């Protein structure tokens, strides 16, 4: 069952605030009991509702607000204020697939290599069957052995809005799927969260639509 087809944000928010008919509340509770994602959303919204009831002038914490934005699908970019290394395109074009990351052949794929500060990032973008989404598969490597590339946050952003996020594995590899839109950028948080690597992906998305 799709979580949003049964419990949208407005319904979960009403439930967290104690609103809604008995029938609606029973339906939400039945769905949430079997949906871990909605359980997490409802818990976050309930905490926000408790803060609002306790003191209408109190501002919820940063983590709570980011969670609320994420539930609504309008998460702000949490890393845009960090100093960054802008990726320089070193190599681009059609390239072989990165080993071990994706076995199925995509209908179309483009790969590029970027240098950004002390890091190199290989990125492959695959069209997802013409449905206006793309898969971004890549690997970040450090040109100095002392720098760790494991469990780094990776975000796909457009105009300061987070479309999707993941983190690197122990080898610096990552994969995520998001809307294929112009101005799509990949952000990798490095240096223990104090800097970011920013990669513009427009050249890998020549037919991408404008962001809505």
PyMOL commands that set and color helices and strands:
alter all, ss='L'
color gray80, all
select helices_A, chain A and resi 3-6+9-16+22-33+36-54+62-71+202-204
alter helices_A, ss='H'
color red, helices_A
select strands_A, chain A and resi 83-86+88-93+108-116+119-127+133-142+153-158+161-167+173-179+185-190+195-200
alter strands_A, ss='S'
color yellow, strands_A
deselect
rebuild
show_as cartoon
